[in-house]
């Protein structure tokens, strides 16, 4: 469910990947609550299932880890 929300509401040009194997994803303010979930529930579920490290900041989300982990997170 979360991946469909992200794919539906995040434009492809907000994904940025660099040589350190990290990805920055911009999420519109109105959808941040859906991504994070109540009390961080969605994020806490994504982290152990994907192996990705996720940080949420005022400037957007940040995820690092392997490409496989990124795929699992989405």
N, CA, C, O and CB atoms as a CASP TS submission, in Angstrom:
PFRMAT TS
TARGET T0000
AUTHOR 0000-0000-0000
METHOD Language model
MODEL 1
PARENT N/A
ATOM      1  N   UNK     1       0.817  -1.186   0.000  1.00  0.00           N
ATOM      2  CA  UNK     1       0.000   0.000   0.000  1.00  0.00           C
ATOM      3  C   UNK     1       0.864   1.254   0.000  1.00  0.00           C
ATOM      4  O   UNK     1       0.612   2.180  -0.770  1.00  0.00           O
ATOM      5  CB  UNK     1      -0.931  -0.004   1.194  1.00  0.00           C
ATOM      6  N   UNK     2       1.869   1.290   0.848  1.00  0.00           N
ATOM      7  CA  UNK     2       2.728   2.462   0.921  1.00  0.00           C
ATOM      8  C   UNK     2       3.425   2.711  -0.404  1.00  0.00           C
ATOM      9  O   UNK     2       3.539   3.857  -0.840  1.00  0.00           O
ATOM     10  CB  UNK     2       3.754   2.300   2.029  1.00  0.00           C
ATOM     11  N   UNK     3       3.894   1.647  -1.050  1.00  0.00           N
ATOM     12  CA  UNK     3       4.587   1.838  -2.322  1.00  0.00           C
ATOM     13  C   UNK     3       3.666   2.421  -3.371  1.00  0.00           C
ATOM     14  O   UNK     3       4.102   3.242  -4.179  1.00  0.00           O
ATOM     15  CB  UNK     3       5.162   0.524  -2.815  1.00  0.00           C
ATOM     16  N   UNK     4       2.399   2.019  -3.384  1.00  0.00           N
ATOM     17  CA  UNK     4       1.475   2.587  -4.367  1.00  0.00           C
ATOM     18  C   UNK     4       1.213   4.056  -4.089  1.00  0.00           C
ATOM     19  O   UNK     4       1.075   4.843  -5.026  1.00  0.00           O
ATOM     20  CB  UNK     4       0.158   1.815  -4.372  1.00  0.00           C
ATOM     21  N   UNK     5       1.143   4.445  -2.817  1.00  0.00           N
ATOM     22  CA  UNK     5       0.964   5.860  -2.462  1.00  0.00           C
ATOM     23  C   UNK     5       2.168   6.662  -2.931  1.00  0.00           C
ATOM     24  O   UNK     5       2.019   7.725  -3.534  1.00  0.00           O
ATOM     25  CB  UNK     5       0.764   6.029  -0.930  1.00  0.00           C
ATOM     26  N   UNK     6       3.359   6.150  -2.652  1.00  0.00           N
ATOM     27  CA  UNK     6       4.571   6.862  -3.049  1.00  0.00           C
ATOM     28  C   UNK     6       4.657   6.971  -4.561  1.00  0.00           C
ATOM     29  O   UNK     6       4.908   8.057  -5.083  1.00  0.00           O
ATOM     30  CB  UNK     6       5.814   6.161  -2.498  1.00  0.00           C
ATOM     31  N   UNK     7       4.456   5.876  -5.272  1.00  0.00           N
ATOM     32  CA  UNK     7       4.552   5.901  -6.727  1.00  0.00           C
ATOM     33  C   UNK     7       3.505   6.810  -7.346  1.00  0.00           C
ATOM     34  O   UNK     7       3.754   7.423  -8.384  1.00  0.00           O
ATOM     35  CB  UNK     7       4.412   4.502  -7.285  1.00  0.00           C
ATOM     36  N   UNK     8       2.349   6.902  -6.730  1.00  0.00           N
ATOM     37  CA  UNK     8       1.273   7.730  -7.260  1.00  0.00           C
ATOM     38  C   UNK     8       1.511   9.213  -7.015  1.00  0.00           C
ATOM     39  O   UNK     8       1.145  10.039  -7.851  1.00  0.00           O
ATOM     40  CB  UNK     8      -0.042   7.318  -6.648  1.00  0.00           C
ATOM     41  N   UNK     9       2.118   9.565  -5.883  1.00  0.00           N
ATOM     42  CA  UNK     9       2.187  10.968  -5.481  1.00  0.00           C
ATOM     43  C   UNK     9       3.583  11.575  -5.487  1.00  0.00           C
ATOM     44  O   UNK     9       3.735  12.749  -5.147  1.00  0.00           O
ATOM     45  CB  UNK     9       1.619  11.109  -4.134  1.00  0.00           C
ATOM     46  N   UNK    10       4.591  10.824  -5.858  1.00  0.00           N
ATOM     47  CA  UNK    10       5.947  11.354  -5.896  1.00  0.00           C
ATOM     48  C   UNK    10       6.405  11.371  -7.343  1.00  0.00           C
ATOM     49  O   UNK    10       6.446  10.332  -8.002  1.00  0.00           O
ATOM     50  CB  UNK    10       6.916  10.513  -5.007  1.00  0.00           C
ATOM     51  N   UNK    11       6.746  12.545  -7.830  1.00  0.00           N
ATOM     52  CA  UNK    11       7.210  12.675  -9.210  1.00  0.00           C
ATOM     53  C   UNK    11       8.577  12.024  -9.357  1.00  0.00           C
ATOM     54  O   UNK    11       9.380  12.032  -8.424  1.00  0.00           O
ATOM     55  CB  UNK    11       7.269  14.161  -9.634  1.00  0.00           C
ATOM     56  N   UNK    12       8.840  11.458 -10.533  1.00  0.00           N
ATOM     57  CA  UNK    12      10.102  10.751 -10.742  1.00  0.00           C
ATOM     58  C   UNK    12      11.308  11.676 -10.639  1.00  0.00           C
ATOM     59  O   UNK    12      12.411  11.209 -10.356  1.00  0.00           O
ATOM     60  CB  UNK    12      10.096  10.071 -12.094  1.00  0.00           C
ATOM     61  N   UNK    13      11.125  12.975 -10.862  1.00  0.00           N
ATOM     62  CA  UNK    13      12.264  13.884 -10.812  1.00  0.00           C
ATOM     63  C   UNK    13      12.676  14.264  -9.396  1.00  0.00           C
ATOM     64  O   UNK    13      13.659  14.986  -9.232  1.00  0.00           O
ATOM     65  CB  UNK    13      11.949  15.122 -11.584  1.00  0.00           C
ATOM     66  N   UNK    14      11.969  13.812  -8.373  1.00  0.00           N
ATOM     67  CA  UNK    14      12.383  14.109  -7.004  1.00  0.00           C
ATOM     68  C   UNK    14      13.273  13.014  -6.429  1.00  0.00           C
ATOM     69  O   UNK    14      13.771  13.146  -5.310  1.00  0.00           O
ATOM     70  CB  UNK    14      11.162  14.299  -6.119  1.00  0.00           C
ATOM     71  N   UNK    15      13.476  11.951  -7.168  1.00  0.00           N
ATOM     72  CA  UNK    15      14.395  10.912  -6.739  1.00  0.00           C
ATOM     73  C   UNK    15      15.801  11.354  -7.117  1.00  0.00           C
ATOM     74  O   UNK    15      16.049  11.733  -8.261  1.00  0.00           O
ATOM     75  CB  UNK    15      14.038   9.529  -7.380  1.00  0.00           C
ATOM     76  N   UNK    16      16.712  11.306  -6.171  1.00  0.00           N
ATOM     77  CA  UNK    16      18.098  11.642  -6.441  1.00  0.00           C
ATOM     78  C   UNK    16      18.960  10.532  -5.878  1.00  0.00           C
ATOM     79  O   UNK    16      18.814  10.150  -4.716  1.00  0.00           O
ATOM     80  CB  UNK    16      18.485  13.024  -5.835  1.00  0.00           C
ATOM     81  N   UNK    17      19.852  10.018  -6.697  1.00  0.00           N
ATOM     82  CA  UNK    17      20.744   8.955  -6.242  1.00  0.00           C
ATOM     83  C   UNK    17      22.173   9.446  -6.395  1.00  0.00           C
ATOM     84  O   UNK    17      22.491  10.130  -7.368  1.00  0.00           O
ATOM     85  CB  UNK    17      20.514   7.628  -7.042  1.00  0.00           C
ATOM     86  N   UNK    18      23.027   9.113  -5.460  1.00  0.00           N
ATOM     87  CA  UNK    18      24.419   9.526  -5.565  1.00  0.00           C
ATOM     88  C   UNK    18      25.330   8.315  -5.440  1.00  0.00           C
ATOM     89  O   UNK    18      24.863   7.190  -5.260  1.00  0.00           O
ATOM     90  CB  UNK    18      24.761  10.573  -4.490  1.00  0.00           C
ATOM     91  N   UNK    19      26.636   8.553  -5.538  1.00  0.00           N
ATOM     92  CA  UNK    19      27.599   7.456  -5.543  1.00  0.00           C
ATOM     93  C   UNK    19      27.749   6.775  -4.189  1.00  0.00           C
ATOM     94  O   UNK    19      28.399   5.733  -4.105  1.00  0.00           O
ATOM     95  CB  UNK    19      28.932   7.961  -5.993  1.00  0.00           C
ATOM     96  N   UNK    20      27.173   7.328  -3.132  1.00  0.00           N
ATOM     97  CA  UNK    20      27.260   6.692  -1.820  1.00  0.00           C
ATOM     98  C   UNK    20      26.117   5.714  -1.593  1.00  0.00           C
ATOM     99  O   UNK    20      25.917   5.237  -0.476  1.00  0.00           O
ATOM    100  CB  UNK    20      27.265   7.744  -0.723  1.00  0.00           C
ATOM    101  N   UNK    21      25.371   5.417  -2.641  1.00  0.00           N
ATOM    102  CA  UNK    21      24.266   4.470  -2.567  1.00  0.00           C
ATOM    103  C   UNK    21      23.137   4.991  -1.690  1.00  0.00           C
ATOM    104  O   UNK    21      22.486   4.219  -0.986  1.00  0.00           O
ATOM    105  CB  UNK    21      24.756   3.135  -2.042  1.00  0.00           C
ATOM    106  N   UNK    22      22.906   6.290  -1.731  1.00  0.00           N
ATOM    107  CA  UNK    22      21.786   6.855  -0.985  1.00  0.00           C
ATOM    108  C   UNK    22      20.794   7.473  -1.959  1.00  0.00           C
ATOM    109  O   UNK    22      21.156   7.902  -3.054  1.00  0.00           O
ATOM    110  CB  UNK    22      22.275   7.908   0.040  1.00  0.00           C
ATOM    111  N   UNK    23      19.570   7.509  -1.547  1.00  0.00           N
ATOM    112  CA  UNK    23      18.488   8.037  -2.369  1.00  0.00           C
ATOM    113  C   UNK    23      17.741   9.070  -1.546  1.00  0.00           C
ATOM    114  O   UNK    23      17.426   8.833  -0.380  1.00  0.00           O
ATOM    115  CB  UNK    23      17.530   6.903  -2.859  1.00  0.00           C
ATOM    116  N   UNK    24      17.459  10.212  -2.149  1.00  0.00           N
ATOM    117  CA  UNK    24      16.646  11.226  -1.496  1.00  0.00           C
ATOM    118  C   UNK    24      15.310  11.280  -2.210  1.00  0.00           C
ATOM    119  O   UNK    24      15.254  11.375  -3.436  1.00  0.00           O
ATOM    120  CB  UNK    24      17.349  12.619  -1.502  1.00  0.00           C
ATOM    121  N   UNK    25      14.241  11.221  -1.446  1.00  0.00           N
ATOM    122  CA  UNK    25      12.895  11.185  -2.006  1.00  0.00           C
ATOM    123  C   UNK    25      12.096  12.338  -1.427  1.00  0.00           C
ATOM    124  O   UNK    25      11.992  12.477  -0.208  1.00  0.00           O
ATOM    125  CB  UNK    25      12.198   9.827  -1.717  1.00  0.00           C
ATOM    126  N   UNK    26      11.538  13.155  -2.287  1.00  0.00           N
ATOM    127  CA  UNK    26      10.671  14.239  -1.829  1.00  0.00           C
ATOM    128  C   UNK    26       9.231  13.765  -1.763  1.00  0.00           C
ATOM    129  O   UNK    26       8.736  13.141  -2.701  1.00  0.00           O
ATOM    130  CB  UNK    26      10.789  15.460  -2.754  1.00  0.00           C
ATOM    131  N   UNK    27       8.570  14.050  -0.684  1.00  0.00           N
ATOM    132  CA  UNK    27       7.163  13.686  -0.507  1.00  0.00           C
ATOM    133  C   UNK    27       6.402  14.961  -0.167  1.00  0.00           C
ATOM    134  O   UNK    27       6.807  15.712   0.720  1.00  0.00           O
ATOM    135  CB  UNK    27       6.980  12.589   0.616  1.00  0.00           C
ATOM    136  N   UNK    28       5.313  15.201  -0.863  1.00  0.00           N
ATOM    137  CA  UNK    28       4.504  16.389  -0.604  1.00  0.00           C
ATOM    138  C   UNK    28       4.014  16.389   0.839  1.00  0.00           C
ATOM    139  O   UNK    28       3.713  15.342   1.412  1.00  0.00           O
ATOM    140  CB  UNK    28       3.311  16.459  -1.577  1.00  0.00           C
ATOM    141  N   UNK    29       3.942  17.589   1.411  1.00  0.00           N
ATOM    142  CA  UNK    29       3.552  17.728   2.819  1.00  0.00           C
ATOM    143  C   UNK    29       2.267  16.981   3.159  1.00  0.00           C
ATOM    144  O   UNK    29       2.157  16.395   4.236  1.00  0.00           O
ATOM    145  CB  UNK    29       3.386  19.187   3.162  1.00  0.00           C
ATOM    146  N   UNK    30       1.303  16.999   2.257  1.00  0.00           N
ATOM    147  CA  UNK    30       0.016  16.372   2.568  1.00  0.00           C
ATOM    148  C   UNK    30       0.085  14.845   2.624  1.00  0.00           C
ATOM    149  O   UNK    30      -0.853  14.205   3.100  1.00  0.00           O
ATOM    150  CB  UNK    30      -1.008  16.788   1.544  1.00  0.00           C
ATOM    151  N   UNK    31       1.189  14.248   2.139  1.00  0.00           N
ATOM    152  CA  UNK    31       1.321  12.789   2.147  1.00  0.00           C
ATOM    153  C   UNK    31       2.340  12.278   3.156  1.00  0.00           C
ATOM    154  O   UNK    31       2.456  11.068   3.351  1.00  0.00           O
ATOM    155  CB  UNK    31       1.700  12.309   0.778  1.00  0.00           C
ATOM    156  N   UNK    32       3.076  13.169   3.796  1.00  0.00           N
ATOM    157  CA  UNK    32       4.112  12.737   4.743  1.00  0.00           C
ATOM    158  C   UNK    32       3.523  11.881   5.854  1.00  0.00           C
ATOM    159  O   UNK    32       4.140  10.904   6.278  1.00  0.00           O
ATOM    160  CB  UNK    32       4.827  13.950   5.344  1.00  0.00           C
ATOM    161  N   UNK    33       2.336  12.240   6.328  1.00  0.00           N
ATOM    162  CA  UNK    33       1.690  11.457   7.382  1.00  0.00           C
ATOM    163  C   UNK    33       1.379  10.041   6.944  1.00  0.00           C
ATOM    164  O   UNK    33       1.470   9.111   7.745  1.00  0.00           O
ATOM    165  CB  UNK    33       0.423  12.134   7.826  1.00  0.00           C
ATOM    166  N   UNK    34       1.011   9.865   5.679  1.00  0.00           N
ATOM    167  CA  UNK    34       0.742   8.522   5.160  1.00  0.00           C
ATOM    168  C   UNK    34       2.021   7.696   5.083  1.00  0.00           C
ATOM    169  O   UNK    34       2.014   6.499   5.373  1.00  0.00           O
ATOM    170  CB  UNK    34       0.089   8.605   3.776  1.00  0.00           C
ATOM    171  N   UNK    35       3.104   8.331   4.698  1.00  0.00           N
ATOM    172  CA  UNK    35       4.374   7.622   4.585  1.00  0.00           C
ATOM    173  C   UNK    35       4.895   7.228   5.968  1.00  0.00           C
ATOM    174  O   UNK    35       5.297   6.084   6.180  1.00  0.00           O
ATOM    175  CB  UNK    35       5.412   8.490   3.849  1.00  0.00           C
ATOM    176  N   UNK    36       4.887   8.173   6.904  1.00  0.00           N
ATOM    177  CA  UNK    36       5.414   7.918   8.241  1.00  0.00           C
ATOM    178  C   UNK    36       4.488   7.000   9.027  1.00  0.00           C
ATOM    179  O   UNK    36       4.952   6.082   9.703  1.00  0.00           O
ATOM    180  CB  UNK    36       5.615   9.231   8.995  1.00  0.00           C
ATOM    181  N   UNK    37       3.187   7.241   8.944  1.00  0.00           N
ATOM    182  CA  UNK    37       2.216   6.450   9.695  1.00  0.00           C
ATOM    183  C   UNK    37       2.059   6.963  11.113  1.00  0.00           C
ATOM    184  O   UNK    37       2.896   7.717  11.611  1.00  0.00           O
ATOM    185  CB  UNK    37       2.628   4.990   9.717  1.00  0.00           C
ATOM    186  N   UNK    38       0.993   6.553  11.750  1.00  0.00           N
ATOM    187  CA  UNK    38       0.716   6.984  13.124  1.00  0.00           C
ATOM    188  C   UNK    38       1.831   6.514  14.053  1.00  0.00           C
ATOM    189  O   UNK    38       2.121   5.321  14.145  1.00  0.00           O
ATOM    190  CB  UNK    38      -0.653   6.441  13.607  1.00  0.00           C
ATOM    191  N   UNK    39       2.446   7.468  14.736  1.00  0.00           N
ATOM    192  CA  UNK    39       3.533   7.136  15.654  1.00  0.00           C
ATOM    193  C   UNK    39       4.758   6.555  14.961  1.00  0.00           C
ATOM    194  O   UNK    39       5.585   5.918  15.613  1.00  0.00           O
ATOM    195  CB  UNK    39       3.044   6.169  16.681  1.00  0.00           C
ATOM    196  N   UNK    40       4.890   6.762  13.647  1.00  0.00           N
ATOM    197  CA  UNK    40       6.028   6.231  12.902  1.00  0.00           C
ATOM    198  C   UNK    40       5.884   4.773  12.526  1.00  0.00           C
ATOM    199  O   UNK    40       6.860   4.131  12.139  1.00  0.00           O
ATOM    200  CB  UNK    40       7.270   6.406  13.694  1.00  0.00           C
ATOM    201  N   UNK    41       4.680   4.243  12.635  1.00  0.00           N
ATOM    202  CA  UNK    41       4.443   2.812  12.420  1.00  0.00           C
ATOM    203  C   UNK    41       4.906   2.322  11.040  1.00  0.00           C
ATOM    204  O   UNK    41       5.565   1.287  10.944  1.00  0.00           O
ATOM    205  CB  UNK    41       2.969   2.513  12.591  1.00  0.00           C
ATOM    206  N   UNK    42       4.569   3.056   9.978  1.00  0.00           N
ATOM    207  CA  UNK    42       4.962   2.619   8.633  1.00  0.00           C
ATOM    208  C   UNK    42       6.474   2.597   8.471  1.00  0.00           C
ATOM    209  O   UNK    42       7.033   1.639   7.936  1.00  0.00           O
ATOM    210  CB  UNK    42       4.344   3.530   7.578  1.00  0.00           C
ATOM    211  N   UNK    43       7.133   3.650   8.931  1.00  0.00           N
ATOM    212  CA  UNK    43       8.589   3.712   8.826  1.00  0.00           C
ATOM    213  C   UNK    43       9.225   2.587   9.633  1.00  0.00           C
ATOM    214  O   UNK    43      10.168   1.949   9.164  1.00  0.00           O
ATOM    215  CB  UNK    43       9.112   5.080   9.308  1.00  0.00           C
ATOM    216  N   UNK    44       8.725   2.336  10.833  1.00  0.00           N
ATOM    217  CA  UNK    44       9.282   1.278  11.676  1.00  0.00           C
ATOM    218  C   UNK    44       9.054  -0.105  11.076  1.00  0.00           C
ATOM    219  O   UNK    44       9.786  -1.042  11.394  1.00  0.00           O
ATOM    220  CB  UNK    44       8.673   1.342  13.069  1.00  0.00           C
ATOM    221  N   UNK    45       8.072  -0.242  10.230  1.00  0.00           N
ATOM    222  CA  UNK    45       7.831  -1.510   9.546  1.00  0.00           C
ATOM    223  C   UNK    45       8.740  -1.646   8.325  1.00  0.00           C
ATOM    224  O   UNK    45       9.225  -2.737   8.024  1.00  0.00           O
ATOM    225  CB  UNK    45       6.355  -1.623   9.128  1.00  0.00           C
ATOM    226  N   UNK    46       8.965  -0.543   7.629  1.00  0.00           N
ATOM    227  CA  UNK    46       9.795  -0.561   6.423  1.00  0.00           C
ATOM    228  C   UNK    46      11.251  -0.873   6.762  1.00  0.00           C
ATOM    229  O   UNK    46      11.892  -1.653   6.059  1.00  0.00           O
ATOM    230  CB  UNK    46       9.703   0.785   5.690  1.00  0.00           C
ATOM    231  N   UNK    47      11.774  -0.280   7.817  1.00  0.00           N
ATOM    232  CA  UNK    47      13.203  -0.399   8.135  1.00  0.00           C
ATOM    233  C   UNK    47      13.647  -1.854   8.310  1.00  0.00           C
ATOM    234  O   UNK    47      14.584  -2.263   7.624  1.00  0.00           O
ATOM    235  CB  UNK    47      13.517   0.383   9.402  1.00  0.00           C
ATOM    236  N   UNK    48      13.034  -2.662   9.185  1.00  0.00           N
ATOM    237  CA  UNK    48      13.520  -4.040   9.333  1.00  0.00           C
ATOM    238  C   UNK    48      13.215  -4.923   8.126  1.00  0.00           C
ATOM    239  O   UNK    48      13.950  -5.873   7.857  1.00  0.00           O
ATOM    240  CB  UNK    48      12.916  -4.660  10.565  1.00  0.00           C
ATOM    241  N   UNK    49      12.148  -4.624   7.403  1.00  0.00           N
ATOM    242  CA  UNK    49      11.788  -5.443   6.252  1.00  0.00           C
ATOM    243  C   UNK    49      12.654  -5.165   5.034  1.00  0.00           C
ATOM    244  O   UNK    49      12.804  -6.034   4.175  1.00  0.00           O
ATOM    245  CB  UNK    49      10.347  -5.221   5.901  1.00  0.00           C
ATOM    246  N   UNK    50      13.229  -3.962   4.943  1.00  0.00           N
ATOM    247  CA  UNK    50      13.992  -3.596   3.755  1.00  0.00           C
ATOM    248  C   UNK    50      15.489  -3.505   4.000  1.00  0.00           C
ATOM    249  O   UNK    50      16.278  -3.652   3.067  1.00  0.00           O
ATOM    250  CB  UNK    50      13.501  -2.291   3.227  1.00  0.00           C
ATOM    251  N   UNK    51      15.887  -3.266   5.236  1.00  0.00           N
ATOM    252  CA  UNK    51      17.298  -3.042   5.520  1.00  0.00           C
ATOM    253  C   UNK    51      17.746  -1.628   5.193  1.00  0.00           C
ATOM    254  O   UNK    51      18.925  -1.305   5.336  1.00  0.00           O
ATOM    255  CB  UNK    51      18.135  -4.023   4.753  1.00  0.00           C
ATOM    256  N   UNK    52      16.828  -0.784   4.758  1.00  0.00           N
ATOM    257  CA  UNK    52      17.160   0.606   4.437  1.00  0.00           C
ATOM    258  C   UNK    52      17.195   1.435   5.709  1.00  0.00           C
ATOM    259  O   UNK    52      16.493   1.138   6.676  1.00  0.00           O
ATOM    260  CB  UNK    52      16.145   1.200   3.435  1.00  0.00           C
ATOM    261  N   UNK    53      18.012   2.470   5.701  1.00  0.00           N
ATOM    262  CA  UNK    53      18.008   3.458   6.781  1.00  0.00           C
ATOM    263  C   UNK    53      17.232   4.657   6.267  1.00  0.00           C
ATOM    264  O   UNK    53      17.484   5.136   5.162  1.00  0.00           O
ATOM    265  CB  UNK    53      19.476   3.861   7.230  1.00  0.00           C
ATOM    266  N   UNK    54      16.299   5.138   7.055  1.00  0.00           N
ATOM    267  CA  UNK    54      15.405   6.205   6.605  1.00  0.00           C
ATOM    268  C   UNK    54      15.434   7.347   7.601  1.00  0.00           C
ATOM    269  O   UNK    54      15.310   7.140   8.809  1.00  0.00           O
ATOM    270  CB  UNK    54      13.962   5.682   6.425  1.00  0.00           C
ATOM    271  N   UNK    55      15.600   8.560   7.080  1.00  0.00           N
ATOM    272  CA  UNK    55      15.524   9.773   7.887  1.00  0.00           C
ATOM    273  C   UNK    55      14.488  10.678   7.246  1.00  0.00           C
ATOM    274  O   UNK    55      14.434  10.799   6.022  1.00  0.00           O
ATOM    275  CB  UNK    55      16.919  10.487   8.000  1.00  0.00           C
ATOM    276  N   UNK    56      13.680  11.303   8.056  1.00  0.00           N
ATOM    277  CA  UNK    56      12.709  12.275   7.572  1.00  0.00           C
ATOM    278  C   UNK    56      13.148  13.640   8.087  1.00  0.00           C
ATOM    279  O   UNK    56      13.403  13.812   9.278  1.00  0.00           O
ATOM    280  CB  UNK    56      11.244  11.922   8.039  1.00  0.00           C
ATOM    281  N   UNK    57      13.231  14.603   7.183  1.00  0.00           N
ATOM    282  CA  UNK    57      13.607  15.956   7.587  1.00  0.00           C
ATOM    283  C   UNK    57      12.627  16.950   6.974  1.00  0.00           C
ATOM    284  O   UNK    57      11.745  16.570   6.204  1.00  0.00           O
ATOM    285  CB  UNK    57      15.068  16.283   7.158  1.00  0.00           C
ATOM    286  N   UNK    58      12.784  18.197   7.315  1.00  0.00           N
ATOM    287  CA  UNK    58      11.943  19.241   6.730  1.00  0.00           C
ATOM    288  C   UNK    58      12.146  19.350   5.226  1.00  0.00           C
ATOM    289  O   UNK    58      11.273  19.842   4.512  1.00  0.00           O
ATOM    290  CB  UNK    58      12.233  20.582   7.387  1.00  0.00           C
ATOM    291  N   UNK    59      13.285  18.897   4.752  1.00  0.00           N
ATOM    292  CA  UNK    59      13.587  18.987   3.326  1.00  0.00           C
ATOM    293  C   UNK    59      13.211  17.721   2.570  1.00  0.00           C
ATOM    294  O   UNK    59      13.438  17.654   1.362  1.00  0.00           O
ATOM    295  CB  UNK    59      15.053  19.277   3.129  1.00  0.00           C
ATOM    296  N   UNK    60      12.651  16.724   3.224  1.00  0.00           N
ATOM    297  CA  UNK    60      12.259  15.496   2.542  1.00  0.00           C
ATOM    298  C   UNK    60      12.835  14.279   3.219  1.00  0.00           C
ATOM    299  O   UNK    60      13.472  14.373   4.269  1.00  0.00           O
ATOM    300  CB  UNK    60      12.693  15.529   1.099  1.00  0.00           C
ATOM    301  N   UNK    61      12.607  13.153   2.617  1.00  0.00           N
ATOM    302  CA  UNK    61      13.085  11.898   3.176  1.00  0.00           C
ATOM    303  C   UNK    61      14.473  11.570   2.665  1.00  0.00           C
ATOM    304  O   UNK    61      14.892  12.069   1.620  1.00  0.00           O
ATOM    305  CB  UNK    61      12.125  10.770   2.845  1.00  0.00           C
ATOM    306  N   UNK    62      15.174  10.745   3.387  1.00  0.00           N
ATOM    307  CA  UNK    62      16.498  10.289   2.991  1.00  0.00           C
ATOM    308  C   UNK    62      16.580   8.811   3.302  1.00  0.00           C
ATOM    309  O   UNK    62      16.249   8.381   4.407  1.00  0.00           O
ATOM    310  CB  UNK    62      17.628  11.088   3.717  1.00  0.00           C
ATOM    311  N   UNK    63      17.023   8.030   2.328  1.00  0.00           N
ATOM    312  CA  UNK    63      17.119   6.591   2.529  1.00  0.00           C
ATOM    313  C   UNK    63      18.473   6.138   2.022  1.00  0.00           C
ATOM    314  O   UNK    63      18.881   6.516   0.924  1.00  0.00           O
ATOM    315  CB  UNK    63      15.963   5.832   1.808  1.00  0.00           C
ATOM    316  N   UNK    64      19.168   5.340   2.797  1.00  0.00           N
ATOM    317  CA  UNK    64      20.428   4.781   2.332  1.00  0.00           C
ATOM    318  C   UNK    64      20.430   3.286   2.583  1.00  0.00           C
ATOM    319  O   UNK    64      19.698   2.783   3.436  1.00  0.00           O
ATOM    320  CB  UNK    64      21.628   5.457   3.029  1.00  0.00           C
ATOM    321  N   UNK    65      21.250   2.592   1.840  1.00  0.00           N
ATOM    322  CA  UNK    65      21.333   1.147   1.934  1.00  0.00           C
ATOM    323  C   UNK    65      21.598   0.576   0.556  1.00  0.00           C
ATOM    324  O   UNK    65      21.993   1.304  -0.354  1.00  0.00           O
ATOM    325  CB  UNK    65      20.044   0.553   2.538  1.00  0.00           C
ATOM    326  N   UNK    66      21.387  -0.703   0.397  1.00  0.00           N
ATOM    327  CA  UNK    66      21.629  -1.341  -0.890  1.00  0.00           C
ATOM    328  C   UNK    66      20.478  -1.073  -1.844  1.00  0.00           C
ATOM    329  O   UNK    66      19.381  -0.709  -1.422  1.00  0.00           O
ATOM    330  CB  UNK    66      21.834  -2.846  -0.716  1.00  0.00           C
ATOM    331  N   UNK    67      20.736  -1.255  -3.134  1.00  0.00           N
ATOM    332  CA  UNK    67      19.662  -1.112  -4.115  1.00  0.00           C
ATOM    333  C   UNK    67      18.542  -2.101  -3.836  1.00  0.00           C
ATOM    334  O   UNK    67      17.367  -1.789  -4.033  1.00  0.00           O
ATOM    335  CB  UNK    67      20.199  -1.310  -5.535  1.00  0.00           C
ATOM    336  N   UNK    68      18.904  -3.292  -3.377  1.00  0.00           N
ATOM    337  CA  UNK    68      17.895  -4.291  -3.019  1.00  0.00           C
ATOM    338  C   UNK    68      17.028  -3.782  -1.870  1.00  0.00           C
ATOM    339  O   UNK    68      15.809  -3.951  -1.884  1.00  0.00           O
ATOM    340  CB  UNK    68      18.566  -5.629  -2.633  1.00  0.00           C
ATOM    341  N   UNK    69      17.658  -3.163  -0.880  1.00  0.00           N
ATOM    342  CA  UNK    69      16.918  -2.588   0.245  1.00  0.00           C
ATOM    343  C   UNK    69      15.992  -1.483  -0.197  1.00  0.00           C
ATOM    344  O   UNK    69      14.869  -1.376   0.294  1.00  0.00           O
ATOM    345  CB  UNK    69      17.872  -2.061   1.288  1.00  0.00           C
ATOM    346  N   UNK    70      16.455  -0.652  -1.128  1.00  0.00           N
ATOM    347  CA  UNK    70      15.602   0.416  -1.653  1.00  0.00           C
ATOM    348  C   UNK    70      14.366  -0.184  -2.309  1.00  0.00           C
ATOM    349  O   UNK    70      13.247   0.285  -2.099  1.00  0.00           O
ATOM    350  CB  UNK    70      16.377   1.296  -2.663  1.00  0.00           C
ATOM    351  N   UNK    71      14.580  -1.222  -3.102  1.00  0.00           N
ATOM    352  CA  UNK    71      13.453  -1.871  -3.768  1.00  0.00           C
ATOM    353  C   UNK    71      12.457  -2.443  -2.783  1.00  0.00           C
ATOM    354  O   UNK    71      11.247  -2.329  -2.983  1.00  0.00           O
ATOM    355  CB  UNK    71      13.947  -2.964  -4.678  1.00  0.00           C
ATOM    356  N   UNK    72      12.950  -3.057  -1.722  1.00  0.00           N
ATOM    357  CA  UNK    72      12.058  -3.617  -0.708  1.00  0.00           C
ATOM    358  C   UNK    72      11.305  -2.525   0.034  1.00  0.00           C
ATOM    359  O   UNK    72      10.147  -2.713   0.409  1.00  0.00           O
ATOM    360  CB  UNK    72      12.845  -4.466   0.281  1.00  0.00           C
ATOM    361  N   UNK    73      11.953  -1.384   0.248  1.00  0.00           N
ATOM    362  CA  UNK    73      11.305  -0.282   0.959  1.00  0.00           C
ATOM    363  C   UNK    73      10.133   0.266   0.159  1.00  0.00           C
ATOM    364  O   UNK    73       9.146   0.727   0.732  1.00  0.00           O
ATOM    365  CB  UNK    73      12.311   0.835   1.250  1.00  0.00           C
ATOM    366  N   UNK    74      10.240   0.216  -1.159  1.00  0.00           N
ATOM    367  CA  UNK    74       9.141   0.697  -1.989  1.00  0.00           C
ATOM    368  C   UNK    74       8.167  -0.401  -2.258  1.00  0.00           C
ATOM    369  O   UNK    74       7.168  -0.186  -2.945  1.00  0.00           O
ATOM    370  CB  UNK    74       9.651   1.266  -3.293  1.00  0.00           C
TER
END
